[in-house]
Amino acid sequence: MCSLRAFKRRSFNPEAKLDVVFVDEDDNGEGAVDEGGPTREYLRLLMRAIHQSNIFEGHEKDRQLCLDTQALQTSLYEWAGKMIALCVIHGGVGPHFFSERLYQQICGLSTPAATVNEVGDHTFREQLIKEAKTVQEPNDAIAEAADSLSIIGALRHVSSMEEKDSLVQSAADFFVNGRLASALDPFVEGLRTLGLLEELKKNPAVFYDKFVSQEKPLQAKDLCTLFSVDFSVQGSNRRIGENTTICYWHHWLIDVEEGECSPLTLENVLEFTSGASTVPPLGFHTIHRFSSFMRAIECFQKQTHAVLFSACLFTLPMRTSDNT
């Protein structure tokens, strides 16, 4: 609700750089300067809230729009589209949960005929998929679903199995496509923000993985490429220690990837250092840097090579052997 109020303000400009400050219940700010990390964390949390909102239904990785009259009245579909556009353009993660059909509809691509399995209403779906061996059986099922079929204009008597299949297809098409048009149109309009919709229609294949496909799990090598090391002069004693520390850092990331540091994951590491749990579609605006290698610090983790994080700069404890 706080985000929605902010988006609705007349002074809100989606083209301007975001400046995010997290506050507690007493309105006390955390004091961090937003150099990208707080913004990415906010956009990640915003996308999660959109994913879990009542305007979507279906499997968590294959969601489609859900018709909600209150959301229509409050223009929530359009605001959700604007928020998603902001998340993508300002460096946040993509949705990664759109159904194939929803993405095709947004991009203006042709969609296949709807299937009964796409019908969101469980009771109605079960009524449509009832098997029948005689013509009377589908008519009995039609009588049971009379209220729903009447609303969508598909209530009729069938005299053959072909007519029964045609009725089921008509009902599925209306439920999946026709009835959702009033929700889809404002949602698509919201995606016009910052020119995202135009790019989606021009390059649907480019954006596909960010909207439809499941997120690829992070690998240790992915994190290694995101950080730049501020090395000391080559040949100096400090450089020797830094090389050793970087070696331990790489081994530690591999341990995390292989589950040796459970419940810690690579996504947790990226979240803590950048505010994002995945690499944003447009990449990071700044390179994350290592610094202050020579400060030996006792860290909280007991069994692994611990890392002391502070915003996007952090210190690794120096080690000379596996027994120290």
TABEL-V890195 format. One line per field, one symbol per residue. phi: phi as a letter, one per 20 degrees, with the letter a starting at -180 (. if undefined). psi: psi as a letter, one per 20 degrees, with the letter a starting at -180 (. if undefined). burial: b if it has 24 or more other C-alpha atoms within 12 Angstrom, else e. A space follows every 10 residues. Layout:
# TABEL-V890195
phi = ???
psi = ???
burial = ???
This chain:
# TABEL-V890195
phi = .ffffffeff efcfefffcd cecefemeff nffedpfgff ffffffffff gefeecbogf dbecfdfcff fffelfffff fffffffffe neffgmcffg ffffffemef dfgfdffeff ffffffffef fcdcffffff ffffegffff femceaeddb ffffffffff fffffedgfe ffefgfffff ffgmmfgfff ffcfffegfe ddffgfffcg fffffeddde fffgnfffff ffgfffffff ffffgffenf dgefcfffff gfecndecfg gemefcefce blfeefcedf fedcffceeb lddbddffcd bfdd
psi = hggggghiqh ipoiiqpqop ppqaijkpqi ippnjhghgh gghghghghg hjrjiqraqh jmqrqppohh hghjkhgghh gggggggghj jrqrgjjqrg ggggghikqq qrqqqhiiph ogghghhhjp qqhrhhghhg hhhhkggghg hjkjoqpqjr hghghggggg gggghhfghj hhhgghghhh iipjjggghg hhmhhgighi hgqqppqqqh hghhiipppn qrppiqhhhg hgggghghgg hghggghjji kpjprhhggh ghhiiqirpq hjrqhqppqq rlhjooporh phiroqpoqo ciprpppqqi rij.
burial = eeeeeebeee eeebeeebeb eeeeeeeeee eeeebbbbbb bbbbbbbbeb bebebbbbee ebbbbbbeee bbeebbbbbb bbbbbbbbbb bbbbbbbbbb bbbbbbbeee eeebbbbbbb eeebbebbbe eeeeeeebbe bbeebeebbe ebebbbebee eeebbebbbb bbbbbbbebb bbbbbbbbbb bbbbebbeeb eeebeebbbb bbbeeeebbb eebbebbebe beeeeeeeee bbbbbbebbb ebbbbbbeee eeebbbbbbb bbbbbbbbbb beebeeebbb bbbbeeeeee eeebbbbbbe bbbbbbbbbe eeee
